[in-house]
Amino acid sequence: MINEAFLNDPYPAYHALRAEGALHWSPEFCGGAWLLTGHADVASVLRDPRFSVRRAGGWANSSGPGALAELREFKRIFSRSLLFVDAPQHSRLRQVMNAGFKPAALQELGPQIQIIVDRLLDRVLAKAADSGSGQFVEFDFMRDFARPLPALVIASMLGIAAEDRSEFVAWSDDIAAFIGSPTPTLEIARAAQVSLIAMNEYFRQLLPQRRAALGDDLMSQLIRAEAQGGIITTKELLAQCCTLLFAGHETTRNLLGNGILALLQHPQQWQALQSTPSLLPSALKELLRFDSPVQYTGRRLKVDVEMHGQLMKKGDLVIPLIGSANRDPAKFTDPDRLDIARNQGAHLSFGYGPHVCIGATLTYLEAEIAMRSVMRRLPQLQLAGDSQSWGGNAVYRSLNQLSLKFARPSAAVQATLAEAQYA
Ligand code: HEM
């Protein structure tokens, strides 16, 4: 199932799978897994406590014999992440983390996100001055905007140095390459472990300094919970910081990239959004449904479960295909049509049930500020070519590169931007 054609466009494969049935056994997928294709089934499994999220060991196994022993550190760190623990441990960690995602905390983050967005766009616009004199200026939307933005926002949320951003992105990419591969090699697995250890060490070294001067950032809030009678242990605290750094930008950058691509490939929708920016919240929901940044997740069965006449055994891996659920015609009329005014049911791009994405509201806030600013500041934005380069990852649907062009700003605007950049 996972080949280049699938990575470029997984939706025909999902339609074919759904047409053949709601549940499939795949011997190749992660060393053997049940694939769930329909919206109702994916939602129901994601909220069913018989399906455990504890699967860090299973990934290690899928890298070949002996990998589990070698990947002990990866398993040890991630098995404390709220993404990979069940209740009651999960409920305790989630409550601690919720503090950083309350509306009031996010409201304060809004102006900081706007500053980060403005700086990145200033840089894109300032480059126009150094890039010839044609009517349009070309740039790589992923490299110059979508990739750095979420990493900078997470850094700001955790109160860590923005200068270390390139390391965060490289570490996260290694981890995503492992988690995102249905058939990871030992080499990919080892690289993920090295990066996760580096990330964990980064936060460990920050601890003494942060404990001495607590602030309003999320890391300080976790430290306060650690101090309050051990609501969270130090090792758990470090695992949550790594989870946030990883989960927060491996996903949001792809909403921005996939979203802008989909809009520019559908000029009528793009024009409708530009003329009616109040459609932005509903457009973001539709973009998340149409090309979900996270294509699937995984669960491991705690007990035998029968579904659609098939017996799934205790210990089996189950893959709820979010990307397929979001294009299920039983849930969405004409699911392959992008309709930014669609107001029909809930997409499952943020998951569902107890592990539903803790960063969903932050994502909407960040994406709304980003898209609004892009529309306002990059006039006549359009694709600079026909072909896009998709990353080789089955979970994180991700563009390596997205060449766009916009109308060159006037000389006066360019001069002001160049000055602002060097101020
Ligand atoms: C487009 C953006 C995003 C998408 C599509 C996305 C998707 C998801 C999905 C599908 C899950 C559930 C996984 C499962 O049930 O196995 C999840 C959980 C999670 N997400 Fe996101 N996410 C996004 C942005 C963010 C951001 C910005 C953050 C943090 C700053 C974040 C942090 C988390 C965390 C910590 C969890 C685990 C929650 C739990 O297990 O209780 N995500 N996300």
Boltz pocket constraint, residues with backbone or C-beta under 6 A from the ligand:
constraints:
  - pocket:
      binder: B
      contacts: [[A, 46], [A, 53], [A, 82], [A, 83], [A, 84], [A, 94], [A, 154], [A, 243], [A, 244], [A, 247], [A, 248], [A, 249], [A, 251], [A, 252], [A, 253], [A, 255], [A, 292], [A, 293], [A, 294], [A, 297], [A, 298], [A, 348], [A, 349], [A, 350], [A, 351], [A, 352], [A, 354], [A, 355], [A, 356], [A, 357], [A, 358], [A, 359], [A, 360], [A, 362], [A, 363]]
      max_distance: 6.0
